[in-house]
Amino acid sequence: MPGWRQVVTEDDVDAPGGVAPLDGDSKVPLANLPSGILLGVTVFTANGNWTPSPDCHLAVVELLGGGGGGGGAQSIPGMGSAAGGGGAAGAYLRKTLQGPAGSYPVAIGLGGPGGPPAAGGTAGGNTTFGSGGGQLVAPGGGGGQGGGNAAGDAFTGAGVGGLATGGDLNGLGAPGSVGIVLAGALALGGSGGSSALGGGGGDEVQNGPGMNAGGPGAGGGGGGDQAGVGSPGGNGSDGVAIVHEYS
């Protein structure tokens, strides 16, 4: 009837279709929870192993590769300018695991260091989950190219992102922006690529080191040099792995 509710008594607990008894903390035991209840979230920022809890029947894994470092820049005083390219972001992956069992190794891709003046940045490392044929892989982003002296207009290549493999959703890491020199007088270091969880190093640097990435899996910015002092690229940031466990 409208306005009424059924009260389940202790006598109803053992009846067919009754309500499960509470545990010692006055909570429904995990084993009696309906499917789809979030049990917990584990975040890996360093290498490790993930083992599902006994009541986990489904897990959602998210991976992000390490970001690439930005390229460094080196100009010649009074003869031009230089700009490094931005590093790419790491790729993003999402995978649903039905009935996970055993232990899964997790490896976190490190962010690539920015390049020294005139040298390219280092690519970010791959973030992986599991092993063998079913391994999930989120590649790191490529490093930006180094920029040498340019007396006129010039462009310096940016890092390129890789494509994740093994997931239900396999993302492509965002590329960095190219470094630009205009008429040998203005240098614009390229911005780093932004990831699904972090911002790339930017804005474009005219005369100084590239900016470091601002969040997981993002690329570092390229350096800009208009004074001949040399400018290194910014560092990419480390990747991450996130595991959501459900009943």
C-alpha positions as a printed NumPy array, in Angstrom:
array([[  0.   ,   0.   ,   0.   ],
       [  1.186,   3.529,  -0.619],
       [  3.052,   4.902,   2.376],
       [  3.86 ,   1.436,   3.754],
       [  7.158,  -0.41 ,   3.773],
       [  8.004,  -4.002,   4.519],
       [ 10.02 ,  -4.635,   7.684],
       [ 12.346,  -7.645,   7.477],
       [ 12.649,  -9.351,  10.843],
       [ 15.293, -11.706,  12.188],
       [ 12.928, -14.61 ,  11.468],
       [ 12.977, -13.747,   7.782],
       [ 16.764, -14.035,   7.443],
       [ 16.926, -17.782,   6.936],
       [ 13.849, -17.945,   4.756],
       [ 14.303, -18.64 ,   1.023],
       [ 14.959, -15.319,  -0.647],
       [ 15.526, -13.691,   2.755],
       [ 18.06 , -11.026,   3.611],
       [ 21.65 , -12.046,   4.436],
       [ 22.591, -11.637,   8.107],
       [ 24.94 ,  -8.797,   9.028],
       [ 28.534,  -9.39 ,  10.024],
       [ 30.199,  -8.325,  13.279],
       [ 30.435,  -4.719,  12.065],
       [ 26.702,  -4.61 ,  11.245],
       [ 27.471,  -4.686,   7.532],
       [ 26.379,  -7.046,   4.791],
       [ 29.183,  -9.607,   4.282],
       [ 31.193,  -8.98 ,   1.098],
       [ 30.343, -12.441,  -0.187],
       [ 26.635, -11.529,  -0.144],
       [ 26.947,  -8.192,  -1.918],
       [ 25.193,  -7.885,  -5.279],
       [ 27.435,  -7.714,  -8.34 ],
       [ 28.768,  -4.362,  -9.487],
       [ 29.602,  -2.868,  -6.076],
       [ 32.918,  -0.996,  -6.01 ],
       [ 35.2  ,  -2.741,  -3.517],
       [ 38.272,  -0.552,  -3.825],
       [ 40.715,   1.297,  -6.061],
       [ 44.466,   0.633,  -6.242],
       [ 46.77 ,   3.25 ,  -7.784],
       [ 50.255,   2.207,  -8.907],
       [ 52.877,   4.933,  -9.298],
       [ 55.76 ,   2.433,  -9.1  ],
       [ 56.298,  -1.154, -10.204],
       [ 54.431,  -3.8  ,  -8.255],
       [ 51.914,  -6.647,  -8.417],
       [ 48.135,  -6.613,  -8.252],
       [ 46.213,  -9.501,  -6.702],
       [ 42.4  ,  -9.37 ,  -6.745],
       [ 40.572,  -9.623,  -3.437],
       [ 38.573, -12.83 ,  -2.816],
       [ 35.27 , -11.08 ,  -3.506],
       [ 36.39 ,  -9.399,  -6.744],
       [ 34.521, -10.756,  -9.759],
       [ 35.312,  -7.917, -12.16 ],
       [ 38.105,  -5.348, -12.471],
       [ 38.602,  -2.279, -14.641],
       [ 42.236,  -1.477, -15.434],
       [ 43.426,   1.927, -16.646],
       [ 46.996,   2.459, -17.856],
       [ 48.905,   5.56 , -18.911],
       [ 52.399,   5.495, -20.41 ],
       [ 55.164,   7.889, -19.422],
       [ 55.438,  11.258, -21.181],
       [ 58.331,  12.115, -23.481],
       [ 60.888,  14.812, -22.692],
       [ 61.028,  18.084, -24.622],
       [ 63.894,  18.931, -26.938],
       [ 66.62 ,  21.365, -25.942],
       [ 67.612,  24.495, -27.907],
       [ 70.974,  26.109, -28.677],
       [ 71.403,  29.3  , -30.722],
       [ 74.469,  31.308, -31.744],
       [ 74.539,  34.791, -30.19 ],
       [ 73.715,  37.463, -32.729],
       [ 73.225,  34.937, -35.541],
       [ 69.809,  33.402, -34.904],
       [ 67.524,  31.599, -32.466],
       [ 66.604,  28.006, -31.647],
       [ 63.542,  26.111, -30.418],
       [ 63.072,  22.508, -29.285],
       [ 60.005,  20.398, -30.012],
       [ 57.606,  19.297, -27.285],
       [ 57.465,  15.716, -26.019],
       [ 54.419,  13.516, -26.643],
       [ 52.022,  12.184, -24.016],
       [ 51.847,   8.526, -23.06 ],
       [ 49.021,   6.415, -24.461],
       [ 45.883,   5.61 , -22.424],
       [ 44.328,   2.15 , -22.129],
       [ 41.185,   0.808, -20.458],
       [ 40.371,  -2.88 , -20.005],
       [ 37.63 ,  -4.811, -18.175],
       [ 38.728,  -8.128, -16.673],
       [ 36.043, -10.715, -15.955],
       [ 36.878, -13.057, -13.087],
       [ 40.488, -11.953, -12.526],
       [ 42.622, -14.542, -10.746],
       [ 46.229, -14.912,  -9.661],
       [ 48.762, -12.102,  -9.529],
       [ 49.389,  -9.527, -12.248],
       [ 52.751,  -7.743, -12.581],
       [ 52.512,  -3.984, -13.071],
       [ 55.302,  -1.866, -14.567],
       [ 55.089,   1.934, -14.611],
       [ 56.68 ,   3.828, -17.504],
       [ 58.953,   6.63 , -16.353],
       [ 58.772,  10.094, -17.859],
       [ 61.531,  10.92 , -20.325],
       [ 64.094,  13.563, -19.299],
       [ 64.259,  16.737, -21.359],
       [ 67.143,  16.994, -23.796],
       [ 70.201,  19.185, -23.157],
       [ 70.683,  22.234, -25.427],
       [ 70.317,  21.274, -29.121],
       [ 69.55 ,  17.607, -28.25 ],
       [ 66.325,  15.646, -28.356],
       [ 64.346,  14.596, -25.311],
       [ 64.115,  10.986, -24.183],
       [ 60.99 ,   8.941, -24.873],
       [ 58.745,   7.96 , -21.971],
       [ 58.596,   4.345, -20.822],
       [ 55.798,   1.868, -21.407],
       [ 53.281,   1.099, -18.662],
       [ 52.263,  -2.575, -18.676],
       [ 49.86 ,  -4.861, -16.819],
       [ 50.032,  -8.641, -16.821],
       [ 52.339, -10.781, -18.917],
       [ 52.435, -13.064, -21.916],
       [ 49.936, -12.878, -24.749],
       [ 47.329, -11.079, -22.665],
       [ 49.622,  -8.286, -21.52 ],
       [ 48.204,  -4.753, -21.62 ],
       [ 50.633,  -2.129, -22.943],
       [ 50.344,   1.687, -22.868],
       [ 53.42 ,   3.026, -24.739],
       [ 55.307,   6.077, -23.586],
       [ 55.358,   9.259, -25.651],
       [ 58.232,  10.11 , -27.946],
       [ 60.729,  12.818, -27.102],
       [ 60.782,  16.169, -28.898],
       [ 63.645,  16.922, -31.274],
       [ 66.467,  19.259, -30.364],
       [ 66.671,  22.687, -32.008],
       [ 69.87 ,  24.135, -33.424],
       [ 70.59 ,  27.683, -34.545],
       [ 68.356,  29.072, -37.3  ],
       [ 68.919,  32.422, -39.022],
       [ 65.524,  32.359, -40.735],
       [ 62.216,  30.554, -40.331],
       [ 62.558,  27.025, -38.976],
       [ 60.529,  24.229, -37.406],
       [ 61.711,  21.535, -34.992],
       [ 59.885,  18.209, -34.865],
       [ 57.784,  17.214, -31.867],
       [ 57.46 ,  13.853, -30.15 ],
       [ 54.879,  11.391, -31.459],
       [ 52.626,   9.272, -29.27 ],
       [ 52.205,   5.499, -29.512],
       [ 49.049,   3.372, -29.666],
       [ 48.061,   1.227, -26.678],
       [ 47.433,  -2.491, -27.216],
       [ 45.392,  -5.161, -25.453],
       [ 42.627,  -2.967, -24.058],
       [ 38.943,  -2.599, -24.79 ],
       [ 39.857,   1.048, -25.401],
       [ 43.305,   1.664, -26.892],
       [ 44.234,   5.341, -27.004],
       [ 46.937,   7.138, -28.97 ],
       [ 49.251,   9.442, -27.035],
       [ 48.845,  13.103, -27.971],
       [ 51.818,  14.549, -29.883],
       [ 53.794,  17.527, -28.71 ],
       [ 53.879,  20.829, -30.593],
       [ 56.693,  21.713, -32.996],
       [ 59.311,  24.265, -32.038],
       [ 59.203,  27.419, -34.161],
       [ 61.798,  30.035, -35.082],
       [ 60.574,  33.142, -36.926],
       [ 63.022,  35.156, -39.013],
       [ 65.852,  33.99 , -36.787],
       [ 64.72 ,  36.423, -34.105],
       [ 61.855,  34.777, -32.2  ],
       [ 62.03 ,  31.291, -30.716],
       [ 58.957,  29.377, -29.525],
       [ 59.683,  26.059, -27.844],
       [ 56.925,  23.512, -28.516],
       [ 54.403,  22.586, -25.835],
       [ 54.345,  19.057, -24.477],
       [ 51.399,  16.806, -25.289],
       [ 48.682,  16.548, -22.63 ],
       [ 47.581,  13.107, -21.426],
       [ 44.253,  11.78 , -20.23 ],
       [ 45.262,  12.719, -16.669],
       [ 47.825,  15.52 , -16.935],
       [ 48.818,  18.712, -18.733],
       [ 51.872,  18.928, -20.955],
       [ 54.683,  21.411, -20.398],
       [ 53.815,  24.734, -22.046],
       [ 53.2  ,  27.556, -22.994],
       [ 55.721,  28.105, -25.728],
       [ 59.   ,  29.211, -24.165],
       [ 60.774,  32.053, -25.981],
       [ 64.036,  32.164, -24.074],
       [ 64.588,  29.578, -21.373],
       [ 64.228,  25.913, -20.375],
       [ 61.18 ,  23.972, -21.466],
       [ 58.504,  23.489, -18.831],
       [ 58.117,  20.145, -17.076],
       [ 54.918,  18.177, -17.532],
       [ 52.209,  18.927, -14.984],
       [ 50.504,  15.565, -14.466],
       [ 50.74 ,  11.8  , -15.065],
       [ 51.806,  10.708, -18.542],
       [ 52.221,  14.195, -20.06 ],
       [ 55.073,  15.425, -22.26 ],
       [ 57.679,  18.043, -21.42 ],
       [ 57.926,  21.338, -23.289],
       [ 60.735,  22.269, -25.662],
       [ 63.318,  24.877, -24.749],
       [ 63.676,  28.249, -26.484],
       [ 66.971,  30.111, -26.966],
       [ 67.356,  33.643, -28.337],
       [ 70.481,  34.609, -26.394],
       [ 72.919,  31.814, -27.145],
       [ 73.014,  30.518, -23.575],
       [ 71.392,  27.159, -24.365],
       [ 68.083,  25.917, -22.993],
       [ 67.255,  22.303, -22.031],
       [ 63.872,  20.716, -22.637],
       [ 61.334,  20.014, -19.919],
       [ 60.856,  16.577, -18.393],
       [ 57.957,  14.287, -19.177],
       [ 56.024,  12.808, -16.253],
       [ 55.712,   9.196, -15.114],
       [ 52.792,   7.043, -16.139],
       [ 50.282,   5.403, -13.812],
       [ 48.131,   2.277, -13.46 ],
       [ 44.72 ,   2.321, -11.752],
       [ 42.699,  -0.8  , -10.906],
       [ 39.025,  -0.63 ,  -9.852],
       [ 37.705,  -3.778,  -8.155],
       [ 34.018,  -4.724,  -8.246],
       [ 32.016,  -7.47 ,  -6.605]])
